[in-house]
Amino acid sequence: METTRQQKISRLIQKELGEMFQRQTQAMHGTLVSVSAVRISPDMSVCRAYISVFPSERSAEIVKNLNQNMRQIRYELGTRVRHQLRIIPELTFYVDDSLDYIEHIDNLLKQ
């Protein structure tokens, strides 16, 4: 169960990461990257961000790239939220494949 503070920080980080990724992926036509969920540890030091990518074939490649550039992303996030957070958490990105799972279940139900 997340505390209210964890929820507020998660929403803040999700919003800022989403804006950053939207601005960065405008040059990549045909690819949409969004932050579907953010989970933060109780001590606010570790943050797990779940990334949804359309088309989903490129999701592993994009998440790998994000994890390799984590320090730069963390620095940019820190400059954006420096007045709201004292410590910027360590970021880890994961693929959110819930849309693929929903599509798979729909296909099974239609058969």
C-alpha positions, 0 to 999 in steps of 0.5 A, spaced: 500 500 500 502 506 497 502 512 502 499 519 499 506 522 499 508 516 494 502 517 490 504 524 489 511 523 487 509 517 482 504 522 479 509 528 478 514 523 476 510 520 471 507 527 468 514 529 467 517 523 464 511 523 459 512 530 457 520 529 456 519 522 452 513 526 448 518 531 446 524 527 444 519 522 440 516 527 436 522 526 431 521 519 430 515 519 426 510 513 427 512 511 434 509 513 440 512 512 447 508 513 454 509 512 461 503 508 463 505 507 471 510 509 476 512 505 482 516 508 487 519 505 493 517 507 501 524 511 502 523 515 495 530 512 492 528 507 487 523 509 482 520 503 477 517 506 470 513 502 466 513 504 459 508 503 453 510 503 446 506 503 440 508 499 435 510 494 440 515 491 436 520 496 438 518 496 445 524 492 447 529 496 443 526 503 446 526 500 454 533 498 453 535 505 450 532 508 456 536 504 461 542 505 458 541 513 458 538 513 465 543 518 468 541 523 463 534 522 463 535 522 471 539 529 470 533 532 466 528 530 470 532 533 476 532 539 473 524 539 472 522 537 479 528 540 483 523 545 487 518 539 488 523 534 490 529 534 494 532 527 492 531 525 485 530 517 485 534 512 481 530 510 475 529 503 472 525 502 466 520 496 464 516 494 458 508 495 460 505 489 455 498 490 458 495 492 452 498 486 448 495 482 453 489 485 453 489 484 445 491 477 446 485 476 451 480 479 446 483 475 440 482 468 444 474 470 446 472 472 439 474 465 437 
